[in-house]
Amino acid sequence: MSDTNTRPDEKKKMVATAFGSLPAGPPSLTHLVTSAKATPDVARSVGCMTPTPPPTMFPSFIGGLTPPSLHSGSLGDFPRMGKSKQPSMQHSGSVFSTATWNVTDAGVPTLPECHPLERSATFVPHVSAPTVATRVVKILRLLSIDSEFFSEKAKAKCMSSDGVEFRVRLYRGKNKFSHGIIVEVQRRFGFSPSFQADVTAILEAAEGKTPAISDSSSFSFPSCDEFDSFHDEDDVDGLGLAAGMVCASKNNDARVLGLQSLVSLTDDKIVGRSRAQHNSEQILSDKNTALKTTLMELMSPTTPSNLPEEQDVARVQAMKTLCNITRNMHKANIDFSQQHKSFFMETVLPMLIKEIENVSMQNGKGFCAHTASIATDALCSLLMSGEEYVTESLILNAKDILRSAEEVGNLTHASLAKHASVCTGVLSR
């Protein structure tokens, strides 16, 4: 029936709609965001995220395995396969910070008339913008989420520890809702089973609540210990295929996929302790010299802002693989540690300390706190594997470097602060 045939009294009873045909109606969802006009009481209910796909071994990406630019102007800027991008850490003159979000009430934009809010949003009534911004900054630090804050645009660019890139935006409500602030989380790239828990924590913190934050990811794989027995041939295909993709492939998407496979194959929470240790030893063996060399080349100390976006993604995955290997080495028997000591002492240890030093030099810019956190985690395992690593680290001035990194972590990244503190404690004994 057309609008011309609808009686006036029927129009009054019709429920206002939002998101196309989704009725706003009574607020039955968790969070309520309002963007009402002056006349009717129109509400937009948002809260529960759209259903996420079931977990897979590798993330599902749009337009390839490498993400769109962290600093692109639109969602349509997808990477072109086979071509390196120009350095993406350009901010077009906008003032940004990695530790503070200096948002003012006057600087928060009013929600645009035709802006379709994400369902991952909430309305915080009777509160100032600086108060909400401070709450968001604190929760992002506690969640160990790398963030850059743009005060002029009331926007934060973020990356979770699982590699999910997203934005947090603040808007002023309209008309009679102008007393409150709308907080919206926009996922841009990546998938993680724990991301929904991160979004919930951010929105609850913005509302002034105290979200429950666990020490580890809210998503955990089932224990593999009872299925830990295996035969060597079980891993030949998986590890060999991953190594081939990392070393031989000229396609960066395939290389990233191979690196993600190595991360999984060396993670004892996914494949079990003995299998992870076996895979780690195979990667370090002489027959995989090319793979070991490629991993070290990817992790060579550099400034993140000087890397094309797709190379930075590969670098993080290589760093995670090394972190898993060092953790497995620490948990393994002494023969395994002694056999590869020269590699870890002469190559890995200086590289890790340089990576940690970089976060202090950059003051957390360029999403480098996450890689520094991985490096400090790996360094913890090395330091607890033998006194010789402690002695060599002290020679490389690691204690002062770690203290500086801990200061950056206290401001921006809880995981970095935690691991740096543990390392400093070991060096001080």
N, C-alpha and C positions, 0 to 999 in steps of 0.2 A: 504494500500500500504506500502510495506517495505521501509526502508531507501535506499536500493540498487537501487530501481526504481525511487527515487526522484532526479530530476535534481538539479545541484548546485544552479541555480538561484532561484528555488523554496525554497531551504533550507534557503536562505538568507531572504526570505519573511515570513518564518514561525515565529509565535510569541512564544517567550520563555515562558515556563510554570513554575509554582510554586505550591506547595501543590498538587502534583499529576497532575490532569488534569486542575486545575484552571489556566487560562492564566494570566501572569503578565501584559502584554499589556500596554496600556496607563493607567496612574494612575488615576482611577476614584473614588477610595475610599478616606476616610478622611486623613489617614496617609500613608506615603510611607517609606518603609524600603528597603534599597538596600544592596545586598550582591553579587556584580558582580565579575566575573572573569576578567582576564586581557583582554580577547578578545572582545566578543560582549557586548553590553549594556544591560545586563540582570538585570531586576529589580524585586523585590518581593514586591507586594503591599499588605499591611496589614492595618487594621484600624478598620472597623466595626466589632464588636464582632459577633460571631455566634448567631443565634436567641435563646433567652432564653425561657424556657418553661413558660407557663402562671403561675401566682402566685397561690400557693396552701396554704392551712392553715398551712401545715408543710413543711419544706424543704425536698427535695428529696436527699437521700444520696446513695452513692454507697457502697455496702458491709456492710450495717448496718447504724444505726443512729449516731454512734460515728465516728469521723474522723480518718484518718490515722495520724500517729505521726507527730507532727509539725516539727520534726527534722529528719524525715526519709530520707534515701538516695535516694529513688526512689518512683515513683508513685504507684508501685505495693505493697507497704507495707500497707495492709489494716488490720484493727483490727480484732482480733479473738473474736467471741462472747463468753461471759461467762468467759473470762480470763482477768485478770488485767495485764496491761503492766507495765514494769519497768519504773521508772521516765524518762521522755523523754527529760528533759532539759540538755542534754549533748551536748557539742560543739566540741568534738574531738580536743581540743587544738586550734581551730581557734579563732582568736581575734575578738570579736564582741562588739558592743556598742548599747545602746538604744537611744542615743541622737545624735551621730555624725556618719557620713559615710565618713571615711578618705580614699577615693578612689584616686589613682594617675593615670595619663595617662599611665604610664608603667605597672600598675597593672591590667588594664582592658583587658580581653582576647579578641582576635579576634574572630568574629563569626565563629564557627566550620563549616567545609565544608558541612556536611550533617545534620546540625541542622535545623529542621523545625520550623521556628518562629511561634509563636501564631499570630492570627490576631490582638490581642490587643497589638500592638507594634508600634513604630514610630522611624524614623531616624532624628536625630538632627544634621544638618550640621555645620561645622566650629565652633566647641565648644569643650572645654576641659571637661574631665571626672569629675574633682572636681566641676565644675560649674553645670553640670547636676545633680550630686549627691546632691548638696546643694539644688537645686530646688525641688528634690523629697522628701528630708527630711522635708522641710518646708510644702509642700502640705500634706504629711502624718500626720503631727502634726495638721494642720488646719482641716483635715477630721476626727480627733480623731481616727486614726488607730494605734493600737499597733504595734510596729515594732522593730526588732532586725537587726542591720546592720553588715554585715561581709565584712570588707574592702578588705581582701586578695582575696576573690572570687567575689568582686563587686556584691554582692547579698544582698537583704533585705528580711527577713521573716516577713510577716504581717498578721494581723487579723483585720477585720473591726468590727465596733460596732455591726453589725448584725451577727457576727460569721462566716464570709466568710474568709477562709485562702487562701493566695496567696503569690506569690514571685514577686519581682521586680529585674530584672537582667540587667546589662549593658554589652554591647559588642562594640568592635571597628569594624568599617566598613572595608571592604577589598579594597586593591589596590587604585584606584582613589577615593574611598569613605572613605579612612582612616582618612580623616579630621574630620569625625563626629562620633557620638556615637549612638548606637542602644539601645533603652529602651524597654524592653519586660515585660509585666505583665502576669504571669501564675497563673490562678486560680487552687487551689488544692482541696478544699473541701468547701461545703456549697452553699447555694443559697439565694439571696436577690434581690428583685426588684430594689433596689437602687445601686447594685454593678456596673452596667454598667456606671452609672453616676460617681461613684468613679474612675473607670478606665479612663474615658474620662478626668476627672480633673487631674489625675496623668500624663497622656500623654501630655495634654496641658501645664501643669506646666513645664514638662521636656523640652518642646519646647520654654519655655520662655514667654508663654502667661499667662494671668491672668484668670483662670477659675472661673466661677460663682459658689459660694459655699453658699448654703442656711443654715440657722440656724439648721434646722431639716433635716430629711431624704428627699431626692428628691422624694421618693414615699410616698404617704399618702393615708390612707383609707378614703372613703367618710364619711361624718358626719352621725352619728347614732342617733342624738338627736331627729329627727322627728319620728323615729321608736323605741323610748326608752321605751315605755310601754311594760310590760311583766307580765307574771304570774309566781309564784314561781316554778310551776311544769315544766316550760320551761327549767330550769337550772338543775333540779335534775339529769337527765341522764348524761349530759356533765360533770358537776362538780364531780358527784359520780364516773363516769368512770375514769376521770383523777386522782382522789384521790386514787382509787384502783390500778391504774398502778404505781403510785409513791410509795405507801406504801407496797403493797402486792407482786408486781412483783419481781422476782429474776433475770429477764433479764434486763440488763442495757439499752438496746435499748428501751424497753417498758417504762422504768422509765423516760428516756429522753423525749420520746414522751408525756408521761403524764405531765411532767413539762412544756413542750412547750404549752400544752393545757391550763395549769394554767396561763401561761403568757398571752395568748390570752383572756382567760375568765376574767382576772382582768384588761385588758387594755381598758380604756374608749374610746379610739379612734377606737377600733374594735367593741366592743359590746355596747357602750353607757355608759353614766355616772351612771345612776341608776342601771343598770344591773351589771356593774363592782363593784360598791359599795356593792350591795347585795351579789355578789360572794365573795368579800373580807370578808364581815362579816360572811358568812358561813364558810370560811376557818378558821377564828379566833374563831368560836363557839366551845363550849364544845364537841359537837358531832363529831368534826373533830380534836380532840386532837392528834390522831395518825399522821395525815397529818401535823399538825403544828410542832410536835416534829421532824418528818422526815425532814422537810424543814430546821429547825434550825440545825439539825445534819449535813446536807449537807453544810450548810454555816459556820460551825465552823471554827474559824480562823486557818489558816495553811499556810504554804509556798507553792505556786503553784508548785514549782519544785518537791515537795515531793508527789504530787498527780499523780496517773495513769491518762492517758489522758482522758478516758471516765468519770472518776469521776469529773474531772475539768469541762467538758462540762455540766454535771448535776449541778454542783455548780453554774455556771454562770446563768443557767436557774432558779435555786432556788432564786438567788440574784435578778434577774429581777422580779420574782413574788413578793418578799418582797417589792421591790421598788414600784411596782404598788399598793400594798396594803397600804403602807404608804402615797402615793400620794392620794389615794381614801379616806383614813382616814382624811387627811387634808382638803379635799374638802367637807367631809360629815358634818353632824350636830354634836354639841358638845356631845350629848349623846353617839354617836358611839365612839368618841375619849376617853371619860371618862371611858367607859365600859371596854376597853382593855388597860388602861394606865399602869397597873402594868407589863403586858407582854412587852410592848414597852420600858418602863423605865428600867426594870431590866434585860431583855434578849436581846432585839433588839438593843438598843442604845449602850451598851458596845461592842457588836459584830461589829456594823458598824464602830465605832471608831477604833477598832483593825484592821479591814480590811483596813481602810484608812492609818493607821500607817504602815501597811505592805508594801505599795508601796514605802514609803520613805526608809524603811529598805532594800528593794530589789533594790532601785534606778531604778524602772521601769522594772527590768528584769522579764522574765518569763511571759510576757503578762499579768501582774497584774494591769496595769494602767486601763484597761477596767473594771475589777471588782471594783477597787477603785472608778472609775467614777460613777458606778451604786450605790455604797455605799454612796458617797457624795450627789448624787441626792436624795436618800432616807433620808439621814440625814437632808437635806434642808427642807423636808416636816415635819419631826419631830420637828425641831427647830421652825418652824412657826406655830406649833399646840399648843404651850403653853410655858410659861416662865419656867415651871418646867423642861422642856427638856433642855433649855438653861443653867439653873443653874447646872444640873447634868453633862452636857457636859463640862462645865468649870471645874468642880471638876475632871473630867477624863482627863484634860489637852488637850482638843480637839482643842483649838485655835492654840497651837504650832504645833500639828500634822497636822492640816489643812494647815498651812503656809508651812510646809515642802512638803506636797502633792502638793500644788499649784506651788512650785518651780519645782517639777518633771513634772507637767503638762505643765508649760511654756516651758519646753524643748522638751517634747515628745507627749503631749496629750491635745489638746485645751479644750475638754469637761471636763476633770478632773480639769484643771485650772479654768474653768468658775464656776463649781459647788463648788469647794473649796473656791473660792473667795466670792461667795454668802454666804456660811456658815460662813466664817470668819467675814463678814460684819454683820450678824445677831448676832454673839457672841460678837461683839464689841460695840453694841448699848447700 
